[in-house]
Amino acid sequence: MIVRTILERESGGTTPDDCGYYIGTMGVAALDQYLHGSEVPLLGDYMCPDITTLERALDLDLDLPHPADASVLEERLMQLRQRPLWHDPRDGLRTIEELLARLPIGERHEGVRSDLECYRQWLQETAAANDRFRLNVVTHE
């Protein structure tokens, strides 16, 4: 299975098909570690919240090992419902620029840098179109 992270516009459309594989492989959480101590939003802050999966888990009334597990799921669901679904691309650009500045230079991160450059261009176009964006994770077999 291949994991890919894509940026999606509110008006429709996503980053090109050749963009997002390296970030998907490295993981958004791993990239967010490079932003520790910075003043920009984390890349994970732009993730589309997976509200539906949590709602299904609660609706199924799963046989959870501890009653506290359901309350943890409910708390997480409440937090996700409060997050915005769409984001200003100028904020995303600040995050991408900071990641590019902090990410180590070298062969190991070449693909991730290429994905970030793709994101930067795509977010610039999104800002010029006065559109908004979000980050999604997709999988391919």
Secondary structure as UniProt FT lines:
FT   STRAND          2..9
FT   TURN            10..11
FT   TURN            17..18
FT   HELIX           21..26
FT   HELIX           28..33
FT   TURN            34..37
FT   HELIX           43..46
FT   HELIX           51..59
FT   TURN            60..61
FT   HELIX           67..82
FT   HELIX           89..102
FT   HELIX           107..109
FT   HELIX           110..128
FT   TURN            129..130
FT   STRAND          133..140
//
